Amino acid sequence: MTDELLLEAPIVAVAVYPDRARVTRRGRIALAAGDQRVLVEPLPQGLQQDSVRVAGRGPATVLGVDVALRHHARTPDVDVAELEQQRRTIESEIAELDDTDDVQGRLDAFLEQLARRAGNSYARALASGDAAPETLSGFTESLAGRLTGVRARRRELAEQRRDAEDRIAAVDRRLAAVAQQRRPDRLTATVSLEVQADAEVEVELSYVVVGAGWTSAYDVRLTGERLSLSWYGLVSQHTGEDWPECELTLSTARPAAAEKVPELDPWYLDRIRPPVPAAGAARQLGAMRPAAAGFGGAAMDVDGAAMDTMAAMELAEAVSTVEQGMAAASYKPARPVAVPADGAGHRATVAVLDLDAELDYVTAPVRSTDAHLRATVTNSSIHTLPAGRSAVFHEADFVGSAALPVWAPGEEVELALGLDDRIRVERELVRRTATKATLGSTRRREVEYLTTIANHTPRPARVTVLDQLPVSRDHEITVKQQVVEPEPADSTDLGVLTWKLELAPGQEGKVRLGLRVEVGKNVELSGWRE
């Protein structure tokens, strides 16, 4: 019978994808010539068994690998066994405290009963003159001292019990964090090898786990007209095994989305046909059932194909920070990052980019008089930046957060960089008239707005001002533009007007917009606002 040897194979590399991870374990073991079976455990319960692969070095041939659940009487994990022993010790301590408190409680009850009986006896003795008051005083003081000591001891025992309960709760929290390792049953990979000669063999086992992934987060820092973007990868996992500091790679590949390329089904046009009578429909349904069953049996296991594709991918070399593939990139942080199985995000710096930014301000005073600082930036790097949240800084000041879309190399995006109160915007209604309809006439409303924009920054400012004219949906409602100063740089069919102002430090700009709305006599107007 072939011996089974346990291989110490710690985690040496992890490739993290957006929704899963490939874990690599590696270890060396001395083997005798012949057929050998090497065990690697514990493996996480959530691994995808068809993703397990074996490689290595040495005079041996891999005959196969099986993954199965092995049963143990007690947990083989040394750290977990030590925690469980600590818990049992504290439980024994609590039981001993309870026993001691029980004895003290009985003594307390005995002393109380003694005090009641002795009190009655001394009362009768004092009444008959058989006992002196001094004797009663000495007895009561002695009894009170004993009761005080007993109750102080019980309070001390209660405090010791609370301390023991706190310690056992701390152990329970640590055991809950390693619940996977606490199980006595272990998911084990059994690697069958044919060894040509006595030698030390290096075995490398890799597998894919779900319950892991990474997302992108950014720091956007504006200094002058230069924009610095720091890209971070937030890695989290709850696979049941902790990842130590090792060779960590963040990949933008999405294995689950690479199952097949899209194909279009035929687009048929047909005559509308009357519904089939119920009896005929039942006959047709019976005729269709075998075909439907046969079609269902022809499903493809695309997930297995995706895992085979991912198994062929190699980790990035240690000499490179980024490895660009045909459809994805792999990033290796400059320093090792440990990722425990606690579900929390652990940050690794992916890249720091310095980009040129074209700055301007955008305001829509019809909605709000806030002035939004906007940066129009081109991604001049080689990186395709995934979507993520960004923290925005002006110099060292945090000014807010914004969503960053997927950003490809060479692509231009607009980034919202917060509000700037030094661009002051005021919008006021300077004229309003309304007429009532007479026989055969229309009602008329006229309004005029004046928007003032002042630049209180120490540098020239480009300000985009947005306003709008209402759009009629009825032929008896007519909108006429009366005053527009200055001429807008752009206008749309939906009534949006855009002005672009260049303001020197301390300079003001003004935008005047006037309009007239004519409404038919019997038409009730909706949507009007001033």
N, C-alpha and C positions, 0 to 999 in steps of 0.2 A: 504493500500500500504506500502511495506517495505521501511524504511528510508535508505538512502545511506549516510554513514559516511566516511569522508576522513581520512585515516591513515597516520600519519607522520612516514615513514619507510625509514630511511637513509640506505646507503650501508654499510654493516658491514663486508662483506667478498667477495673476488674475487679469483676464481681459474682460472689461465691463462694457456691455452694450446698453442701449437705452432701456431695455426691458428684461435683461437676463445677463448672465456672466459665464465665462468659461474659466474654470479653476484647474490649475496644474499642480500636481504633487510630485515630488521627486525624492528618491532615497536610494541608498546603496546597501547591498546585502551580499554576504559570502555564500555561494552555493556550490554544492558538489555536482559532479558530472551526472547526467541522467535527467529524467523528468522530475520537475519540481513545481510545487504550487505555492505561490507567494500571496499573502493576504494583505490588503490595504484597508484599514478601517480607523475610525468611523467615518462614513460618508454621509452627507446630508440626505434626509428622507425625500427631499423634493428634487433630487437630480433626475435628469431625463436619461433613462437607462440606455436608450439607443444612441446617446451622444458619447458614451465612454470609449476612450481610445487609449492605446498603450504604445509607448515607444521606449527607447533606452539605448544603452551601450554595453557591450560585453559579448563574450562568446556564447550567445544564447539566441534561440528562436522563439518568438511568441506563438504559442499554439492556440490561444484563445483567452477570453476574459469573460467571467460570469459575475453578475451582481445579484446578491441574495441577502436575506435577513438572517443573521446569526443570533442565536439566543444565548444569553449569559444569565447566571443565577443572580449576580450583582453587577452594578455598573463597573466596567473596566477602567473608566476614566479616573485617574489618580486625584485630580483636583476636585472632581465632584464627590468622590468617595470621602475625601477629607472634609468637605463641607457637610456631608451627611453625618459623618462621625461627630463633627462639632454640634450639629443639631441634636443628636442623641445625647451627648454630654450635657447640653443645656437643659434638655427635657428631664434628665435624671436630677439635675440641680433644682429644677422647679418642683419636682416630686418631693425631694428632700425638704425644701422650704415649706411645702404644703403640709408635710407630716409634722414638722416642728411647729408650724402655726396651729395645727389641730391640737397638739399637746398643750400649747399655751392657751388656746381657747377653752379647753377643758379645765385647766387650772384657774382661769378667769372665772368660769362658771362656779367652780368649787368654792373659791374665795367669796364670791357674792352670796352663795348659799350659807357659808359659814358665818358671814357678817350678819345675815338675817336671824339665824338661829341664836348666835351669841348675843345679839342685841336684845332679843326677847329675854334670854336668861339673865343678862346683866340688869335689865330693867326690873325684873322681879326681885333680884338680889339687892339692888339699891333700895327698892321700896320696903323691903323687910329689914334693911340694915345689915345684911350679911356680907356686903361688898363695899369697899371704899371707892370713892370717885377716882382716886389716883390710879387704881387698878384698871378701871374702865378706860381711862385716858391712855394708858400705856398700850392696852390691847388694840384700841382703835387706831392709834398712830402706827403700830406695827402692821396691822391689816391694810391700812391705806398705803403704806410703803410697798407692801407686796403687790397690791393691785396696780399701783403706779408702775412698778418695774415690769409686770407682766404686759401691761398695755403698751408701754414703750417698746418692749421686745416685739410685740405684734406689729407695731408701726414699722419697726426696722425690717422685719421679715417682709412686710408688704412692699417696702421700697426696694428690697433685694429682688423680689419677684417681678416688679415692674422693670427693673434693669435687665433681668434675665429674659423677659418677654421682648424687650427692645432688641436684645442681641439675637434672639431666635427669629425675629421679624427681619433683621438685616441678613441673616443667613438664608431665610426663605426668598428674599428678593434676589440674592445672588444665585440661588438655585433656579429661580424662575427665569433668570437671564440666560441660563445654560440648560434650559429644559431639554434640548435635543441631546446633549451629552449625558443627561441624567438617566435617560432610558437604558435599561440593561440590555435591550436588544439592539444590535448594531447592523446597519447596512454595510455590507462588506463586498469589496471587489476581489475575486479570486483570479489571479493571473497564472495561467499554465505556461511553463517554459520548458524547452528542451535545451539543456546546458551541455555544450560540447566538452568542456574541461573544467576542473575545479578552478573557480575564479570569483572575483568580486564583480557583481553585475549591478549596473545602474538602471533602475526602472522608473519610468515617467508615466504617470496616469493623469489623464485630463477628462473633464466632464462638464456638462452645461447644467446650470441651476437656474430656476426661476426665483422670483422674490428678491431680485437684485436689479440695479440699474443706476443710471446717472442722468442728471439734468444740468443744464447750463445756467450760470448766474454771472452777472457782469457788474463791474464798477466803471461808470462813465465819468471821467474827470475832465472838466474844461479849464484850460489854462490859456488865457489870451484867446487866440483863435486856433489853438491846437487842442485836439481832443485825444485823450489817452483812454484806451479801453482795455481793462483787465478782464480776462476771461477765466472763469473758475468752473471746475467740474465738481458738482455735489454728488458724492457717491453714497448710496445707502443700500442696506441689505438686511434681510431677516431670514436667511437661509438655514439658520441653526448652527452654523460654524463660523467662528471668528476668523477674519483674514488678518494675518500678521503683516508687519512691514515687509513688503516683497516687491517684485517687479510688477507694477500696476500699469495697465494700459487702458485708456479710455477710447472706445471705438464709436464712430458715428454710424456704423453699419446697422441696419434694421433687419435682422434675419427673418422675422415673422412677416415682413412686408415684401420679401423677395421670393415668394413661392412660385409665381408665374407672371408672365407679362400679360397685360390686358388684351382681350380679344372681343370683337363685336359680334353679336348675334344678328341674323338677318332682320331687317325692318320691313314687315309685311303690311300692305294695305289690302283691305278686303271689304266686300259688301256686308252691310248690316243684315244679319239673318234673324228671322223670328226664333224665339226660344223653342227648344225641343220639348215635346210633351213628356210628362213625368214617366210614363212607361218606357218610351224610347230612351230617355236619359238613363234609366236604370239599366237597360240592356247595354248602352254604350259604356257605362261605368264598369259593368262586369267585364266587357271586352278589353277595357284599358288596364285592368289590374295586373295581368302578367307582365305587360310591357313596363309598367311603372316599377314592379319588383326587380325586373332585370336591369333597369337603369340604375336603381339604387345600389346594386351590387358592384357597379363599375367605378366607385369612388376611388380617388388616388390619395395616397398618404403623402401629402405635400410637406408635412412637418418633418418627416424622416428625410426627405430630399434636402430640406433647408438645413438640417443638422449635418448631413454629409458635406454640404457646401461649406458650412462654418468650420467643420473639422479640418478642411484642407487649408484654412487660413493660418498663417504663421504670425507669431507675436513680433512686434517691432524690435529691431536691434537696439541694444543699449546705447550705441553711439549716436542714435538719431532721436531727436525730439518729436518729430512728426513724420509719419509715413503715409504718403498719399496713394490711395488705390484708385481703381477705375470709378467706383461709385461712393467711396467712403474714405475716411482718414482715421488713423490710429495715433493717439497722443500718449506719450509716456512722461509723467511728471518728473521734474528734476530731482525730487526727493521722495523716499518711500513714504507711503501712507498706509497706516493700519486702519482697517474698517471692521469693527466688531459687529456682530449680528444683533444690533439694537434698533435698527430702523431709522436711526438719526443720520442726518446728512454730514458727511466728512469732506472737507474742501481740499481740493488740489488745484494749483495754478496750472492752467493750460497754456495761455499765451498772453502777452502784453503787447498791444498794438498802439502805435502813434499815427494818427490820421489827420489829414487836413480837413477843416470844417468851415463851411460857409454859414455865417450866423445871420439871422434876422429875427424880427419879432412878428408875431401874428396876434391880432386882436379882432374879436367879433363883438363890438359894443352893443349890438342888438340883443345879444345874449348875456354878455358879461363885459365889464370894463377892464378885466385883467389882460395884461400883456404877456404872452407866452414866448419864451426864448426858444427858437428852433434852430437846429443845426442840420444842414444838408451835407451828408458825408458819403464819400465813396470808399468802399472796402478795397483798399489797395494792397491787402495782404493775400497770401495764398490760401487762407482758411475760409471755409464755409461755416459761418457761425450759426449754430442752432438757435431756435427761438428760446427766450428766457427772460426773466425779470432782471432789471438793471437798477442799481442804486446810482443816483446822479449827484455829482459833487461839483461845486464851483470853487476852484482852488481846494481849500481844506473844508469847506462848508457843505454839509449835506443839505440838499434842497428838495429831495423827493425821490420817487421811483417811477419807472416806466417799463412798458413791455417792449422788448426788442424782437422783431420778426426774424425769420430765417434770412440770412444775409450772405449772399454768394460773392465770391471775388469779382471785383469790377462793378458790382451793383451799387446803385445810389439809394440811400434811404433818408428819411427825415426823422430826426430824433427830437422828442420834446424834452427840453432841459429845465423845465420849471418856470416859475413866474418871476418877473422882474418889476418891482414896485417903482423903479426909477423911470419907467415909461408910464406916464400918467395919461389916462384916457377918460374923457368925459363926453357923454352923449345927452343932448337935451332937445326937447320938443319946443321949437321956436315959433311954430304957427300951427293952428288947428281951426278949421271951419267946417260947418256942416249945414246943409240946406234940406228942407222938407220937400217932399214931392207935391206938386200941384197936379191938376187934372191933365192927364196925357203927358206928364213930364217924368223925369228921373230924379232920384235923390243923389246928392253929391257930398263927398267927404274929401277934404284936402288936409294934408299934414306935411310939415317940413321939419327935418332934423339937422342939427349941427353937431358934428363930432370933432372934438379938439384932442390932438395927440401932442404931448410935450416930452421932449427928450431931456431927462435930467441925469443921464450918464456922462462920464468924462470923455466919451468917444462918439464918433458918428454912428447913427443907428439907421438900419433899413427896417421899415415897418410896413407890414402887409395888413390892410384894413379890409374887413369883410362886412358887407351889409347886403340887404336884399329888398326887392320889390315883391309884393304879393302876386301870385299867379291865379288867374281866373279859370274856373272850371265850368262857367255858365255863360252863355252868349249874352245874357242881360246884365252881366257884371263886367265892367270895363275898367282896366287899370291903365293910367296914363302917367308917364314920367314927365315931371315938370322942371325940376331943378336938379342937376347933377354937376357938382363942382368939387374938384377938377374932373376932367374926363377919366373914367375908370380904365385901368389897364386891361381889364377882361370883364366879360359878362356872359352869363349862360342863359339858356332857354328857360331855366327854372328860376330866373330872377336874381341869381347871386351876382353881386358886383364886387370887383376887387380893385383896390387902389394900392399902389406901391409908392411909399414916401421915403425920401432920403432926408434925414433930419440931422443937422449939426448939433453939437452939445449946446443945450439951452434953447434950442429952436422949437417952435410950435408949428404943427401942420393942422389944417382944417379941411373937413369933408362935409359938404352940404348935399342933402338928398331931400327932394320934395316930390310928392306924388298926389294924384287925384284918383279917386275911385267913384265911378258912377254906377248906380244900382237902379234897376227897373222898379216901377212904382209898387208892384205887388210882390216883390222879391224880398225875402228875409235874408239878411247877410249873416254868414257865419265865418268864423276864423279871423275876424278883425282884431287887431291888437295895436296898442299905441305905446 
